[in-house]
Amino acid sequence: MSKYQKSAEVISGLSAEQFRVTQENGTERPGTGEWLNNTSLGIYVDIVSGEPLFASSAKYESGCGWPSFTKPIEAVNVNEITDTSHGMSRTEVRSAYGDSHLGHVFTDGPKDKGGLRYCINSASLRFVAKNDMSSQGYEAYIDQIEEIL
């Protein structure tokens, strides 16, 4: 059993926007997310389960209005599901353990980094700064945080 779990207690503590996005497959308005312009070093975890999702070293400015990443920290923590809602076919991204709706992944990302753009709602994420990673149990991922020069 994983240490990352979805619980009724955590769900009840979510803001209305966090609940709408993660539990009801919502999307925050572009350009409004808390983590869109964050350039601090650290990792982004599922706000519901705490499972590690993306490293700051994989974050980039795509101009789409949501935080964008080139890859997840561990592919096993992210499920990709075909989404045919809203009259289009896209690939939805959900956290594996928390089953939170995170956003979508597209194939128009930086070609030199694999070509993927994980377009993620800030409302589905909690940021853990590099200096806090050990104390919060994420020390195994510190080596994935690169200094941006």
C-alpha positions in Angstrom: 0.0 0.0 0.0 1.3 3.5 -0.9 1.9 6.2 1.7 0.0 8.5 -0.7 -3.7 8.3 -0.1 -6.9 10.2 -0.8 -8.8 10.9 2.4 -12.2 12.4 3.3 -10.4 14.7 5.8 -8.1 16.2 3.1 -11.0 16.5 0.6 -13.1 18.4 3.1 -10.3 20.8 3.7 -9.9 21.8 0.0 -10.9 25.3 -1.1 -14.0 25.4 -3.4 -11.7 25.9 -6.5 -9.3 23.0 -5.4 -12.4 20.8 -5.0 -13.9 21.8 -8.3 -10.6 21.1 -10.2 -9.4 17.9 -8.5 -12.7 16.2 -7.7 -15.1 17.5 -10.5 -12.5 17.7 -13.4 -12.6 21.4 -13.5 -10.2 23.9 -15.0 -9.0 27.1 -13.5 -9.2 30.2 -15.6 -5.9 30.7 -17.6 -3.4 33.1 -16.0 -5.0 32.9 -12.5 -3.2 29.9 -10.9 -1.0 30.4 -7.9 1.9 28.4 -9.3 1.9 29.8 -12.9 4.8 32.2 -12.3 6.6 30.4 -9.5 10.3 30.1 -10.2 11.4 28.7 -6.8 13.3 25.4 -6.6 11.3 22.4 -5.4 8.6 20.0 -6.3 4.9 20.1 -7.0 2.8 17.4 -5.3 -0.8 16.4 -5.5 -2.8 18.6 -3.1 -5.0 15.7 -2.2 -2.6 12.8 -1.7 0.8 14.4 -1.5 2.3 12.2 -4.1 5.2 13.9 -6.0 4.3 14.9 -9.5 6.6 17.5 -11.1 10.0 19.0 -10.3 10.7 22.7 -10.8 13.5 21.7 -13.1 10.9 20.3 -15.6 8.7 23.5 -15.4 8.8 26.0 -18.2 6.9 29.0 -19.6 4.7 27.7 -22.4 2.5 30.8 -22.7 -0.7 28.7 -22.3 -1.8 30.3 -19.0 -1.2 27.3 -16.8 1.9 25.8 -15.2 3.6 23.6 -17.8 6.1 20.8 -17.3 8.0 18.6 -19.7 7.7 15.4 -17.6 6.5 14.0 -14.3 9.0 13.1 -11.5 7.9 9.5 -11.7 5.6 8.3 -14.5 4.0 5.8 -12.1 2.5 8.7 -10.2 0.6 10.1 -13.2 -2.2 8.4 -15.1 -3.0 9.5 -18.7 -6.6 8.9 -19.8 -8.3 9.7 -23.1 -10.7 12.6 -22.5 -13.4 13.2 -25.2 -15.3 15.9 -23.3 -16.1 19.3 -24.8 -16.2 17.9 -28.3 -12.4 17.2 -28.6 -10.0 14.4 -27.9 -7.3 15.1 -25.4 -5.2 13.2 -22.9 -6.2 13.9 -19.3 -3.6 13.7 -16.5 -4.7 12.4 -13.1 -2.6 11.6 -10.0 -2.3 7.8 -9.6 -3.0 7.5 -5.9 -5.2 10.6 -5.2 -7.1 10.2 -8.5 -7.1 14.0 -8.7 -7.7 15.7 -12.0 -4.5 17.6 -12.7 -4.9 18.9 -16.3 -3.9 17.6 -19.7 -0.8 16.6 -21.6 -0.1 17.8 -25.2 2.6 17.0 -27.8 3.6 20.6 -28.5 6.2 20.9 -25.7 9.9 21.6 -26.2 11.3 19.1 -28.8 14.7 19.0 -27.0 12.9 17.8 -23.8 10.8 15.1 -25.3 8.1 17.2 -26.9 5.5 17.0 -24.1 3.6 19.8 -22.4 1.9 18.8 -19.2 -0.6 21.7 -18.7 -1.5 21.5 -15.0 -4.0 23.4 -12.9 -2.3 25.2 -9.9 -5.4 24.3 -7.9 -4.4 20.6 -8.0 -0.9 21.3 -6.7 1.0 22.0 -3.5 4.5 23.3 -3.9 7.3 22.0 -1.6 10.4 24.2 -1.6 13.7 22.5 -2.0 14.7 23.5 1.6 11.6 21.9 3.0 11.7 18.6 1.0 13.6 16.6 3.6 11.5 17.6 6.5 8.3 16.8 4.5 9.5 13.3 3.4 10.6 14.1 -0.2 14.3 13.8 0.3 14.5 11.1 -2.4 13.7 13.7 -5.0 16.2 16.4 -4.1 18.6 15.2 -6.7 16.0 16.1 -9.4 16.0 19.8 -8.4 18.6 21.6 -10.5 19.8 25.1 -9.9 18.7 27.4 -12.7 21.6 29.5 -13.8 
